[in-house]
């Protein structure tokens, strides 16, 4: 069963809806965007998740874009997130200074930096005992849609064919344009380790508890 990440939550109510419905990872966006949360908001959400009966299952992910590692670590410590998602143009050298396990968002854009991340993830999968300076989360790569000028959350579908090719080599999380009515098709096509949703569970730009439940239900119903 794929791991489910619900991203871009800004309220304790929606975090509670996600945790109750069965989300495994909850994403908090600290990068500038309409989904950005403050440290105070993140703490409120973290407290809600940690008090939930399934708190041992649910993990918090802090999402950053081109942020200095020191600031990333400070926010991660303050909010108690479990993993860090890097969704910008961060290099391996910058990531090595981050103290939490990392998920790296890639968009199949053909850049050299992105290829470095893919190569490292593949090498680490084959040689888990070799320290290369970056500690990965259980799923190191998140494949999103390539939209020039954007760092995610666009609602545009990722390239499922290329994602499927990569998924045959290494575990990955699939993002980009997923929603309750297409996530089963996406999982069948790509066979990802996990799925990530944000815009696909919104109504008029705001998270919708019913859509959160519908998305998670669609994934959980897959045999």
N, C-alpha and C positions, 0 to 999 in steps of 0.2 A: 504494500500500500504506500503510495507516495506521501512524503512529508508535505504538510501544508503550511505555507507562510502567508499570513495576512498582513499586508504592509500599509503604511501611511495612516495608522490609527492616531486619533488626536484626543479621544475622550475615554474615560474609564468605562462608560456604558458600552461603547463599541468593543473595547478590549474584553470586557466581560462576556459580551455576545460571542466573540470569536473563541475565547477559551472554553465557554460552555458548549459551543457547537462542535468543538474538537480540533481547533487549530493547534499545530505543534510549535510554530514560531510566530511571534508577533513583531512586526517591524515598526520602529519609530524613526521618523525622518528628522535629522538635525540639520540637513542642508537647506539652503534657502529655496522655498517652494510654498505652494498653497497648503501643503500637508505638513509643513515644518512644526515641530513642537518645541516648547521651551523646556529647560531642565525641570522646572516646577511641574509642567504638564506630564513630562516623562516619569517623574517620581510618583505622581498620582496613579498613572497607569501601571507602573511597576508594582506599587503597593497592592493594587487591585489584583494583578496577576499572581503575585506571591501569596495572597490570601485565598486564592481559588483552590477548591478541592483537588484539582488536577495540576497544581503548580509544579509538581515534579516532572510533568511532561512538557509544559509550556516553556519555551525559551524566548528571551528578548533579544532583538537584533537592532543595533543602532546603525543607521544609514548616514554616511558622510560623503561629501563630494569635494575632493581637492583640499581637504582640511589638514592643517599641520598635525603631525602625529601627537605632539604634546597635548594639544587641545582635544583631540580624539580620546586620548587616555584619561584626561581630566573629566570629560563628560561621561565616559564609560564608567569610571569609578563612582562618580556622583549619583548616577542613575541605576547602577547595578545591572547593566546589560551583559548578556552572555557572549554574544558575538558581534563583530564589527563588519558591516557591509561597506565596501569601498566601491562607489559608483561613478567615480570620475576618471581622471587620467593618472592616477597614482602609480608610482614605479615600485618595483620590488624593494629597492633601497629604502624608500620612504616607509613602506609597510613593515619593514623589519623592526622599526621602533615602536610598533603598536603592541600593546601587552595582551590584547584579547585575540582569540582565534578569528581568522579573517575569511570572509566570503568576498570574492571579487566579481563584480558585474562586468560582463563582456558583451559586445554587440556585433561581433563578427565583422568589424569594420576594416580589417586587414592591416591594422597598425602594427608596427614592430613591438611597441610596448605591450599590446594585448597578446601578441604571440608569445612574449616572454612569460606572461602569466599562465597561458595554456601549457607551455612547455614545462614550467615548474610544477604545475598541478599533475601533469602526466608522470613526471619523474618521481614526485613524492609518492604517487600511488604505487610505483614499482619499487621504491626504496624508502619505506616509511621511517627507517632508522637514521637516515642521513639528514643532518640539520642544515638547511639552506637559508636560515635567517628569517623565514616566514612561517608562522604557525597557522595552519588552515583550520576552519570549522569542519564539521563532519561532511559537508558538501562544499568544496572550495570554489566552484564556479557557478555563476548565475547568468544564464543567457537571456538577454533582453533584445528588444527591437533596435535597429540602427536608425535613429532619427537625427540627422545633423543638427547640432546646436542644443540637443536635449540630453539629459542624463537619466531619463527614465520616467515612468508614470504617465506616458503619453496615450496609452490605450491602443497603440499600434501593435499588430501581431508580429512576433519575432519570426525569423526564418526557420520554420520547423524542420526542413530538410537538412540544413546545415547543423542545426541543433541535434538532430537524430544521429548524424554522422559522428559528432563529438561524444554524444552519450554512449556510443558503442565502445569508446575508449576510456571514458571516465565519467564518474557520477556527476550530474549537474542538476541545477534547479532551473526550471523553465518559467520565464516571465514574459510579459508583452502581450497585451490584448486578451488575456484569459478572462473568462466570465462563466457563470453557471451553465450556460447552454453550449459551450464549446470545450470545456476543460477535459471531458472524457475523450473527445476526439483528439485533443492535443496529447494526452497521455498515451493513447494508442499509437499515435504517429511517432512520438519522440522517445517514449519509454524513459522519462526523466526520473532522477532520484526524488525530486520534489517539484512542487509548483508554487508560484508566487502570484498573488493577486493584489491589485490596488484599485485602479480605475474601474475595473469590471464589477466591483461591489459598491459602486456609488450611484446615487441619484441626484442629479443636478449638482455634481461636484462634492457631495457630502456622503460619507459612509452610510450604508443602509443595512440595518441589522438583519432584515429579511433576506437580502442578497448575500450577506455573509453566511448565513445559515444555509442558503440554497447552494452556494459554491462548495462549502465544506461537505454538504450532503451529497452533492454530485460526485465528489472525489471518493468519499467513503462508500458509495454504493457500487463502485467498480469492483467486479469480481476478479 
